[in-house]
Amino acid sequence: MSWANRIATVCTLGIAVFGCDAMDDDFAVGTIERERIDLVADSNEPIIAISVREGDSVVADEALLIQDDRRPAKLLAKALADRDLALAR
């Protein structure tokens, strides 16, 4: 290989290596989407209020909806009364 070919090869490799900009690691193109999120309630009580709308931002532990708590409150009161009665015997 002649000197001219060697110099041309080195110049070509130098341009290929040093001529390219490094990509930023924190750069991305596109969107992140979530089609549906399933909400699971611990009880099967009617919903009486919805606090957020589709597309709203929420934070951890924020109430998304309110369920009617009259029936569970009655069940709890009965259970506590039964416990107190049993303890009194």
C-alpha positions as CSV (number, residue, x, y, z in Angstrom):
1,M,0.0,0.0,0.0
2,S,1.4,3.4,-0.9
3,W,1.8,6.3,1.4
4,A,-1.0,8.2,-0.3
5,N,-3.4,5.2,0.2
6,R,-2.3,5.0,3.9
7,I,-2.8,8.7,4.5
8,A,-6.2,8.5,2.7
9,T,-7.2,5.5,4.9
10,V,-6.1,7.2,8.1
11,C,-7.9,10.4,7.2
12,T,-11.1,8.5,6.3
13,L,-11.0,6.6,9.6
14,G,-10.3,9.9,11.5
15,I,-13.3,11.6,9.9
16,A,-15.5,8.6,10.7
17,V,-14.4,8.4,14.3
18,F,-14.0,12.0,15.3
19,G,-16.6,13.6,12.9
20,C,-19.6,12.0,14.5
21,D,-21.2,13.6,17.5
22,A,-22.0,11.4,20.5
23,M,-25.7,10.9,21.2
24,D,-27.0,12.2,24.5
25,D,-28.0,9.3,26.7
26,D,-31.0,11.2,28.1
27,F,-32.5,11.8,24.7
28,A,-35.5,9.9,23.4
29,V,-38.1,10.4,20.7
30,G,-41.7,9.3,21.1
31,T,-44.5,9.2,23.6
32,I,-45.4,7.0,26.5
33,E,-49.0,6.2,26.7
34,R,-51.1,4.0,29.0
35,E,-54.5,3.0,27.5
36,R,-56.2,1.8,30.6
37,I,-55.5,1.5,34.3
38,D,-57.7,-0.9,36.3
39,L,-58.9,0.3,39.7
40,V,-59.8,-2.4,42.2
41,A,-62.0,-1.5,45.2
42,D,-61.8,-3.4,48.5
43,S,-65.6,-3.2,48.8
44,N,-68.5,-3.4,46.5
45,E,-70.3,-0.3,47.6
46,P,-71.9,2.3,45.3
47,I,-69.7,5.2,44.1
48,I,-71.2,8.5,45.3
49,A,-68.5,10.9,44.0
50,I,-65.6,10.9,41.4
51,S,-62.9,13.3,42.3
52,V,-60.8,13.3,39.1
53,R,-61.5,13.3,35.4
54,E,-59.8,11.5,32.5
55,G,-56.4,13.1,31.8
56,D,-56.1,14.7,35.3
57,S,-52.7,14.3,37.1
58,V,-52.9,12.6,40.4
59,V,-50.5,12.0,43.3
60,A,-50.0,9.0,45.5
61,D,-52.7,8.5,48.1
62,E,-55.1,10.9,46.4
63,A,-58.7,9.9,46.6
64,L,-60.0,9.2,43.1
65,L,-63.5,8.4,44.1
66,I,-65.7,8.1,47.2
67,Q,-67.9,5.1,48.0
68,D,-71.0,5.0,50.1
69,D,-69.9,3.9,53.6
70,R,-73.3,3.6,55.3
71,R,-73.6,-0.2,55.1
72,P,-70.0,-1.0,56.2
73,A,-70.4,1.5,59.1
74,K,-73.5,-0.4,60.2
75,L,-71.7,-3.7,59.9
76,L,-68.8,-2.4,62.0
77,A,-71.1,-1.0,64.6
78,K,-72.9,-4.4,64.9
79,A,-69.6,-6.2,65.1
80,L,-68.4,-3.9,67.9
81,A,-71.7,-4.3,69.8
82,D,-71.4,-8.1,69.5
83,R,-67.9,-7.9,70.8
84,D,-68.8,-5.7,73.7
85,L,-71.7,-8.0,74.5
86,A,-69.4,-11.1,74.5
87,L,-66.9,-9.3,76.7
88,A,-69.6,-8.4,79.2
89,R,-70.7,-12.0,79.7
